[in-house]
Amino acid sequence: MLVSYKWLNEYLDLSSVSPKELGDMMSITGIEVEGIETPAENLKKIIVGEVIECVDHPDSDHLHICQVNIGEEELSQIVCGAPNVKAGIKVIVALPGARIVGNTKIKKGKIRGEVSNGMICSLAEIGYSDSVIPKEYSEGIQYLPADAVPGEEVFSYLDMDDAIIELSITPNRADALSMRGVAYEVGAIYRQEPKFHDEALVEVPRLAKDKIQVTVEDNRDAPAYQIRIIENVKIAPSPQWLQNRLMNAGIRPINNVVDVTNYVLILFGQPLHAFDYDRLGSQEIVVRRAKAAEEFVTLDGEKRQLTPENTVITNGQVPVALAGVMGGLDSEVTEETTTIALEAALFDALSVRRTSKQFNLRSESSARFEKGINQATIAQACDVAAAMIASLAGGEVLTGAVVGSEVTAQAVTVTITLERINGYLGTTLTEEIVSEIFEALGFTATVSEGTYSVTVPPRRWDIQIEADLIEEVARIYGYNNLPSTLPSG
């Protein structure tokens, strides 16, 4: 799990906590930090430029001579070979003396007889993995936002000045596979309650149930399944802030709709899928087991032969998605899409694991279904995504979600004595200290004559028995603060 320090700062006040200090505290309290990376580290003299003029090089069939505003009185001439360079765009410029990927030093020189005072860069040339670069820029240079100021360092525009904290999440802590989950964890460490600022959902007075029907044949395969409809969307690239967040999380930006589903996946840990409603081929969704030898073409263009062990989303006749694993090519969102059917669900973990393994299709979504999701925020995540799509793609959210199945997430209450906690940990913690730890974790605890009754919210579905509570007390109190004596209990 890649965690953006900047993003986390929106939910908590970490102004007095450095990324390194945060990483150290998370490691001490039980979530391993594998590393912290600042993308801009070791990069210098890489600034915003504005291409004022772009003409073909007289001695080349692919080079261009560009006059670039780099925030100085005179324009700077740079020779560029990118196929998408043109006048009127803001770009990444590496000045003479800069070092880019491979420790390559940029020098002033001549290219086929024309002076070049630097380099107009692609994202790959300043350190981005090919796997996260938007496809529209994968063969050329990156365009910067129109409000980027020539001469300024480029890093803040791409959030390269962020600190990316890589967490190693154990299978029992799947709740930390989301920004909200990490925010609760860090909030417990620093005794803060996260403050989330989700996009508010506004619905238009047309009913989603008039556009689609949803049936789940066996609730064991999909204990929760719902669809929201968003009409009149305009597919376009996402704003730079959203692209930055995805790239820093290791995900390639696609378009404003798909990017929102991936953003919400990271935010809530809730996988979503967006169908092109008009390409579904019907006005119904049926979740069922696949038929023997039934065929289906996934988003990657591969034809898959299905078995009854696979759970599929169908249009009532044929599959349109492999449940929890991958969508179908025939219903993918394209530039022509105008209406979205947005899916939020809980699929059976074993079925997803089996299908994912069968077809060798591992994804961020399938991993979360396999490890568990917060059942209390399935509908909330869908609502936030629908609101964001309406905001970023100009869409209108129809009233109501069409529900095929749903779960009621229950809080769990566990009882434990103070004597038991201290006996296991070899400590002499007081009621006040333990109560404060439970409060910091967001658990509701009452204590009577040394016995705690602790109510654990659904977001911590890993907490089921008293041993789990003892571990939570040990974590937040600090493993390093525990005595080095053997437990008595």
C-alpha positions as CSV (number, residue, x, y, z in Angstrom):
1,M,0.0,0.0,0.0
2,L,1.5,3.3,-1.1
3,V,0.3,6.2,1.2
4,S,0.6,9.8,0.2
5,Y,1.8,12.0,3.1
6,K,0.1,15.0,1.6
7,W,-3.2,13.2,1.2
8,L,-3.1,11.9,4.7
9,N,-2.5,15.5,5.9
10,E,-5.9,16.4,4.6
11,Y,-7.6,14.2,7.2
12,L,-5.2,14.7,10.1
13,D,-2.9,17.5,11.4
14,L,0.6,16.1,10.7
15,S,2.2,19.6,10.4
16,S,4.5,18.8,13.3
17,V,5.2,15.2,12.2
18,S,7.8,14.5,9.5
19,P,7.3,11.6,7.1
20,K,10.2,9.8,8.7
21,E,8.8,10.3,12.2
22,L,5.4,9.1,11.0
23,G,7.0,6.0,9.4
24,D,8.9,5.2,12.6
25,M,5.8,5.5,14.7
26,M,3.8,3.3,12.4
27,S,6.5,0.6,12.5
28,I,6.6,0.8,16.3
29,T,2.8,0.4,16.5
30,G,2.6,-2.7,14.3
31,I,2.3,-1.7,10.6
32,E,5.6,-2.2,8.8
33,V,7.0,0.6,6.7
34,E,9.1,-0.7,3.9
35,G,10.3,2.7,2.7
36,I,9.6,6.3,2.2
37,E,10.3,8.0,-1.2
38,T,10.0,11.6,-2.3
39,P,9.8,11.5,-6.1
40,A,11.5,14.9,-6.5
41,E,14.5,13.8,-4.4
42,N,17.8,14.2,-6.2
43,L,16.2,16.2,-9.0
44,K,17.0,19.8,-9.6
45,K,16.8,22.5,-12.2
46,I,13.6,21.0,-13.6
47,I,11.0,23.7,-14.2
48,V,7.8,24.7,-15.9
49,G,8.2,26.0,-19.5
50,E,5.7,27.4,-22.0
51,V,6.2,26.6,-25.7
52,I,5.7,29.9,-27.5
53,E,6.8,28.8,-30.9
54,C,7.4,25.3,-32.5
55,V,8.7,24.8,-36.0
56,D,10.1,21.8,-37.8
57,H,13.9,21.3,-37.7
58,P,15.2,22.0,-41.3
59,D,17.6,19.0,-41.1
60,S,15.3,16.4,-39.5
61,D,12.0,14.6,-40.2
62,H,11.1,14.4,-36.5
63,L,12.8,17.1,-34.5
64,H,11.3,20.4,-33.7
65,I,12.8,23.8,-32.7
66,C,11.0,25.3,-29.8
67,Q,11.1,28.8,-28.3
68,V,10.3,28.3,-24.7
69,N,9.3,30.8,-21.9
70,I,11.2,29.6,-18.8
71,G,10.4,32.7,-16.7
72,E,13.3,34.8,-17.9
73,E,13.3,37.9,-20.1
74,E,14.5,36.0,-23.2
75,L,13.0,32.9,-24.6
76,S,15.1,29.8,-24.5
77,Q,15.6,27.6,-27.6
78,I,15.2,23.9,-27.1
79,V,15.3,21.2,-29.8
80,C,12.7,18.5,-29.0
81,G,11.9,15.2,-30.7
82,A,8.5,14.5,-29.0
83,P,5.7,13.9,-31.5
84,N,3.2,15.8,-29.4
85,V,5.2,19.0,-28.8
86,K,3.4,22.1,-30.1
87,A,3.0,25.8,-29.4
88,G,0.7,26.9,-26.6
89,I,1.4,24.1,-24.0
90,K,3.1,24.1,-20.6
91,V,5.8,21.5,-20.3
92,I,8.5,20.0,-18.1
93,V,11.9,21.6,-18.9
94,A,15.3,20.3,-17.6
95,L,17.8,23.2,-17.7
96,P,21.5,22.8,-18.4
97,G,23.0,21.3,-15.3
98,A,20.0,19.2,-14.4
99,R,20.2,15.5,-13.9
100,I,17.4,13.2,-15.1
101,V,16.8,9.5,-15.0
102,G,20.0,7.4,-15.2
103,N,22.0,10.3,-13.7
104,T,22.1,11.8,-17.2
105,K,23.3,15.4,-17.0
106,I,21.7,17.9,-19.3
107,K,24.1,20.2,-21.2
108,K,23.7,23.1,-23.5
109,G,24.7,22.0,-27.0
110,K,23.7,21.7,-30.6
111,I,21.4,19.1,-32.2
112,R,21.9,18.9,-36.0
113,G,23.3,22.4,-36.0
114,E,20.6,24.1,-33.9
115,V,21.3,25.3,-30.4
116,S,19.4,23.5,-27.6
117,N,19.4,25.0,-24.1
118,G,18.0,22.1,-22.2
119,M,15.4,19.4,-22.7
120,I,11.7,19.1,-22.8
121,C,10.9,16.0,-20.7
122,S,8.5,13.1,-20.6
123,L,7.4,11.8,-17.2
124,A,9.7,8.7,-17.8
125,E,12.7,11.0,-18.1
126,I,12.1,12.4,-14.6
127,G,11.6,9.1,-13.0
128,Y,8.1,7.8,-13.5
129,S,7.5,4.1,-14.2
130,D,6.0,3.4,-17.7
131,S,3.2,1.5,-15.9
132,V,1.7,4.7,-14.4
133,I,2.2,7.2,-17.3
134,P,-1.1,8.2,-18.9
135,K,-1.4,6.5,-22.3
136,E,-1.9,9.8,-24.1
137,Y,1.6,10.8,-23.0
138,S,3.3,7.4,-23.1
139,E,5.0,8.2,-26.4
140,G,5.7,11.9,-25.8
141,I,6.1,14.7,-23.4
142,Q,3.8,15.5,-20.5
143,Y,1.5,18.5,-20.7
144,L,1.3,20.5,-17.5
145,P,-1.8,22.4,-16.2
146,A,-2.6,25.7,-18.0
147,D,-2.1,27.6,-14.7
148,A,1.5,26.3,-14.3
149,V,3.9,29.3,-14.0
150,P,6.9,29.3,-16.3
151,G,10.2,29.3,-14.4
152,E,8.8,27.6,-11.2
153,E,9.9,24.2,-10.1
154,V,7.7,21.6,-11.6
155,F,7.5,19.3,-8.6
156,S,4.5,20.8,-6.8
157,Y,2.4,20.7,-10.0
158,L,2.9,16.9,-10.2
159,D,3.0,16.3,-6.4
160,M,6.5,15.1,-6.8
161,D,7.3,16.9,-3.6
162,D,5.1,14.5,-1.7
163,A,6.5,11.7,0.5
164,I,5.2,8.3,-0.5
165,I,5.1,5.8,2.4
166,E,5.1,2.2,1.4
167,L,3.4,0.0,3.9
168,S,3.5,-3.8,4.2
169,I,0.0,-4.8,5.2
170,T,-0.4,-8.2,6.8
171,P,-3.5,-10.3,5.8
172,N,-5.3,-9.6,9.1
173,R,-5.0,-5.8,8.6
174,A,-6.8,-5.4,5.3
175,D,-8.6,-2.4,6.9
176,A,-5.3,-0.5,6.3
177,L,-5.5,-1.1,2.5
178,S,-7.2,2.3,2.2
179,M,-6.4,5.9,3.0
180,R,-9.3,6.1,5.4
181,G,-8.1,3.0,7.2
182,V,-4.6,4.4,7.4
183,A,-6.0,7.7,8.7
184,Y,-7.8,6.0,11.5
185,E,-4.6,4.1,12.3
186,V,-2.4,7.2,12.4
187,G,-5.2,9.1,14.2
188,A,-5.0,6.5,17.0
189,I,-1.2,6.9,17.3
190,Y,-1.4,10.7,17.5
191,R,-4.8,10.8,19.4
192,Q,-6.6,12.6,16.6
193,E,-9.9,11.8,15.0
194,P,-9.7,11.9,11.2
195,K,-11.9,14.5,9.4
196,F,-13.0,13.4,6.0
197,H,-14.3,15.8,3.4
198,D,-16.3,13.6,1.0
199,E,-18.0,15.1,-2.1
200,A,-21.7,15.6,-1.3
201,L,-24.1,13.6,-3.5
202,V,-26.8,15.6,-5.4
203,E,-29.4,13.5,-7.2
204,V,-31.7,14.6,-10.0
205,P,-35.4,13.7,-9.8
206,R,-35.2,10.8,-12.3
207,L,-35.2,7.3,-10.8
208,A,-32.4,4.9,-11.3
209,K,-34.8,2.0,-11.0
210,D,-36.6,3.1,-14.1
211,K,-33.3,2.6,-16.0
212,I,-32.1,-0.8,-14.7
213,Q,-33.1,-3.8,-12.7
214,V,-30.7,-5.8,-10.6
215,T,-31.0,-9.5,-9.5
216,V,-28.6,-11.6,-7.5
217,E,-29.3,-15.3,-7.9
218,D,-27.4,-16.4,-4.9
219,N,-26.6,-13.9,-2.1
220,R,-23.7,-16.1,-1.0
221,D,-21.9,-15.2,-4.2
222,A,-22.6,-11.5,-3.9
223,P,-23.8,-10.6,-0.3
224,A,-24.0,-6.9,-1.4
225,Y,-24.6,-5.6,-4.9
226,Q,-25.9,-2.3,-6.1
227,I,-25.9,0.0,-9.2
228,R,-26.1,3.7,-9.5
229,I,-26.8,5.5,-12.8
230,I,-25.1,8.7,-13.9
231,E,-26.3,10.3,-17.1
232,N,-24.9,12.9,-19.4
233,V,-21.2,12.4,-18.5
234,K,-18.5,13.7,-20.7
235,I,-15.4,11.5,-20.8
236,A,-12.1,13.4,-20.6
237,P,-8.8,13.3,-18.9
238,S,-8.9,13.8,-15.1
239,P,-7.7,17.0,-13.5
240,Q,-4.0,17.0,-12.6
241,W,-4.5,16.6,-8.9
242,L,-6.4,13.3,-9.4
243,Q,-3.9,12.0,-11.9
244,N,-1.1,12.8,-9.4
245,R,-2.8,10.9,-6.6
246,L,-3.2,7.8,-8.8
247,M,0.3,7.9,-10.2
248,N,1.7,8.3,-6.7
249,A,-0.3,5.3,-5.7
250,G,1.1,3.3,-8.6
251,I,-2.0,3.4,-10.8
252,R,-2.2,4.7,-14.4
253,P,-4.7,7.5,-15.0
254,I,-7.3,6.5,-17.7
255,N,-10.1,9.0,-17.8
256,N,-12.3,11.0,-15.4
257,V,-14.7,8.1,-14.7
258,V,-12.3,5.2,-14.4
259,D,-10.0,7.4,-12.4
260,V,-12.7,8.2,-9.9
261,T,-13.4,4.5,-9.3
262,N,-9.7,3.9,-8.7
263,Y,-9.5,7.0,-6.4
264,V,-12.4,5.7,-4.3
265,L,-10.7,2.2,-4.3
266,I,-7.7,3.8,-2.6
267,L,-9.8,6.1,-0.4
268,F,-12.2,3.5,1.0
269,G,-10.7,0.2,0.0
270,Q,-13.9,-0.4,-1.9
271,P,-13.6,-1.8,-5.4
272,L,-16.0,-0.3,-7.9
273,H,-16.7,-0.9,-11.6
274,A,-18.1,1.5,-14.2
275,F,-20.0,0.1,-17.1
276,D,-21.1,2.0,-20.2
277,Y,-24.8,1.7,-19.7
278,D,-25.7,1.9,-23.4
279,R,-23.3,-0.9,-24.2
280,L,-24.7,-3.4,-21.7
281,G,-27.2,-4.6,-24.2
282,S,-30.2,-4.6,-21.8
283,Q,-31.8,-2.8,-18.9
284,E,-31.0,-5.5,-16.4
285,I,-28.1,-6.9,-14.4
286,V,-28.1,-10.5,-13.2
287,V,-25.4,-11.8,-10.9
288,R,-25.0,-15.5,-11.3
289,R,-22.6,-18.4,-11.7
290,A,-21.2,-18.9,-15.2
291,K,-22.4,-21.8,-17.4
292,A,-20.0,-24.5,-18.4
293,A,-17.8,-23.5,-21.3
294,E,-19.5,-20.0,-21.4
295,E,-17.1,-17.5,-23.1
296,F,-16.4,-14.0,-22.2
297,V,-13.9,-11.3,-23.5
298,T,-12.3,-9.4,-20.6
299,L,-11.0,-5.8,-20.7
300,D,-7.6,-6.9,-21.8
301,G,-9.0,-8.4,-25.0
302,E,-8.5,-12.0,-23.9
303,K,-11.3,-14.6,-24.6
304,R,-12.0,-16.5,-21.4
305,Q,-13.7,-19.9,-21.1
306,L,-15.7,-19.9,-17.9
307,T,-16.8,-22.6,-15.5
308,P,-19.6,-22.8,-12.9
309,E,-17.0,-21.9,-10.2
310,N,-16.9,-18.4,-11.7
311,T,-19.3,-15.7,-10.5
312,V,-20.2,-13.3,-13.4
313,I,-22.2,-10.1,-13.9
314,T,-24.5,-10.5,-16.8
315,N,-27.0,-8.4,-18.8
316,G,-29.5,-11.1,-18.2
317,Q,-28.1,-13.2,-21.1
318,V,-24.3,-12.9,-21.4
319,P,-21.5,-12.0,-19.1
320,V,-20.4,-8.4,-18.9
321,A,-17.9,-8.8,-16.0
322,L,-16.0,-11.4,-14.0
323,A,-17.2,-10.6,-10.5
324,G,-14.6,-8.8,-8.5
325,V,-11.8,-9.5,-11.0
326,M,-12.2,-7.7,-14.4
327,G,-14.8,-6.0,-16.5
328,G,-15.7,-6.9,-20.1
329,L,-14.4,-5.3,-23.3
330,D,-17.9,-4.9,-24.8
331,S,-19.1,-2.6,-21.9
332,E,-16.0,-0.6,-21.1
333,V,-16.1,3.1,-20.7
334,T,-14.9,4.9,-23.9
335,E,-14.7,8.5,-25.1
336,E,-18.2,8.0,-26.5
337,T,-19.8,7.0,-23.2
338,T,-22.5,9.2,-21.9
339,T,-24.3,7.1,-19.3
340,I,-22.5,5.2,-16.5
341,A,-23.8,2.2,-14.6
342,L,-21.7,2.2,-11.4
343,E,-21.3,-1.0,-9.5
344,A,-20.5,-1.4,-5.8
345,A,-20.5,-4.8,-4.3
346,L,-19.2,-7.4,-1.9
347,F,-18.3,-10.6,-3.6
348,D,-17.5,-13.9,-2.0
349,A,-13.7,-13.9,-1.2
350,L,-13.2,-17.6,-2.1
351,S,-14.9,-17.2,-5.5
352,V,-12.8,-14.1,-6.3
353,R,-9.6,-15.8,-5.3
354,R,-10.5,-18.9,-7.3
355,T,-11.4,-16.9,-10.5
356,S,-8.4,-14.6,-10.1
357,K,-6.0,-17.6,-9.8
358,Q,-7.7,-19.5,-12.6
359,F,-7.2,-16.7,-15.2
360,N,-4.0,-15.3,-13.6
361,L,-5.8,-11.9,-13.2
362,R,-4.6,-10.2,-10.1
363,S,-5.6,-6.6,-9.4
364,E,-6.0,-4.1,-6.7
365,S,-9.7,-4.8,-6.6
366,S,-9.5,-8.6,-6.5
367,A,-6.9,-8.4,-3.7
368,R,-9.2,-6.4,-1.5
369,F,-12.2,-8.7,-2.1
370,E,-10.0,-11.6,-1.2
371,K,-8.7,-10.0,2.0
372,G,-12.0,-8.3,3.1
373,I,-13.6,-4.9,2.7
374,N,-15.4,-2.6,5.1
375,Q,-19.0,-3.7,4.7
376,A,-20.3,-0.5,6.4
377,T,-19.1,1.8,3.6
378,I,-20.1,-0.1,0.4
379,A,-23.0,2.3,-0.3
380,Q,-21.1,5.3,1.0
381,A,-18.2,4.7,-1.3
382,C,-20.5,4.3,-4.3
383,D,-22.2,7.6,-3.4
384,V,-18.9,9.5,-3.1
385,A,-17.8,8.1,-6.5
386,A,-21.1,9.0,-8.1
387,A,-20.8,12.5,-6.7
388,M,-17.3,12.9,-8.0
389,I,-18.2,11.6,-11.4
390,A,-21.0,14.2,-11.5
391,S,-18.5,16.9,-10.5
392,L,-15.6,15.9,-12.8
393,A,-17.5,14.6,-15.8
394,G,-20.5,16.9,-15.7
395,G,-22.9,14.0,-15.1
396,E,-26.3,13.8,-13.4
397,V,-26.9,11.1,-10.7
398,L,-30.3,9.5,-10.9
399,T,-32.2,9.2,-7.6
400,G,-31.6,6.0,-5.6
401,A,-29.3,3.0,-5.9
402,V,-30.8,-0.2,-7.4
403,V,-30.0,-2.9,-4.9
404,G,-29.8,-6.6,-5.6
405,S,-28.5,-7.7,-2.2
406,E,-27.2,-5.9,0.8
407,V,-25.5,-6.6,4.1
408,T,-26.0,-4.9,7.5
409,A,-22.6,-4.4,9.0
410,Q,-22.6,-5.1,12.6
411,A,-20.4,-3.7,15.3
412,V,-18.8,-6.4,17.5
413,T,-18.7,-6.3,21.3
414,V,-15.9,-8.0,23.1
415,T,-15.5,-8.2,26.9
416,I,-12.1,-8.3,28.6
417,T,-10.7,-7.6,32.1
418,L,-8.0,-5.3,33.0
419,E,-6.3,-8.1,34.9
420,R,-6.3,-10.2,31.7
421,I,-4.7,-7.4,29.7
422,N,-2.0,-6.7,32.3
423,G,-1.4,-10.4,32.8
424,Y,-0.7,-11.0,29.1
425,L,1.4,-8.0,28.6
426,G,3.3,-8.0,31.9
427,T,2.2,-4.4,32.5
428,T,0.5,-2.5,35.3
429,L,-1.7,-0.3,33.1
430,T,-4.5,1.6,34.8
431,E,-8.2,1.6,33.8
432,E,-7.7,5.2,32.6
433,I,-4.8,4.3,30.3
434,V,-6.6,1.4,28.7
435,S,-9.8,3.4,28.3
436,E,-7.8,6.2,26.6
437,I,-6.3,3.6,24.2
438,F,-9.7,2.2,23.2
439,E,-11.0,5.8,22.7
440,A,-8.0,6.6,20.5
441,L,-8.8,3.6,18.4
442,G,-12.4,4.8,17.9
443,F,-13.8,1.9,20.0
444,T,-16.6,2.5,22.5
445,A,-15.7,1.1,25.9
446,T,-17.4,0.9,29.2
447,V,-15.7,-0.5,32.3
448,S,-17.2,-1.9,35.5
449,E,-15.2,-3.5,38.3
450,G,-12.2,-4.0,36.1
451,T,-14.2,-5.6,33.2
452,Y,-14.4,-3.8,29.8
453,S,-17.2,-4.1,27.3
454,V,-15.7,-2.9,24.1
455,T,-17.7,-2.2,21.0
456,V,-15.6,-2.3,17.8
457,P,-16.9,-0.5,14.6
458,P,-17.3,-2.6,11.4
459,R,-14.2,-1.0,9.8
460,R,-12.1,-3.1,12.1
461,W,-13.5,-6.5,11.1
462,D,-10.2,-8.2,12.3
463,I,-11.2,-7.6,16.0
464,Q,-13.3,-10.6,17.2
465,I,-11.9,-12.0,20.4
466,E,-10.1,-10.7,23.6
467,A,-6.7,-11.6,22.2
468,D,-7.3,-9.1,19.4
469,L,-8.1,-6.4,22.0
470,I,-4.9,-7.2,23.9
471,E,-2.9,-6.8,20.7
472,E,-4.5,-3.4,20.1
473,V,-3.6,-2.2,23.6
474,A,0.0,-3.4,23.1
475,R,0.3,-1.7,19.7
476,I,-1.0,1.7,20.7
477,Y,0.7,1.7,24.1
478,G,3.9,0.8,22.1
479,Y,5.6,-2.5,21.9
480,N,8.8,-0.7,22.8
481,N,7.2,0.3,26.1
482,L,6.3,-3.2,27.2
483,P,8.4,-4.9,29.9
484,S,10.7,-7.7,28.8
485,T,9.1,-10.2,31.2
486,L,7.2,-13.3,30.2
487,P,3.4,-13.0,30.4
488,S,1.7,-14.6,33.3
489,G,-1.6,-15.3,31.6
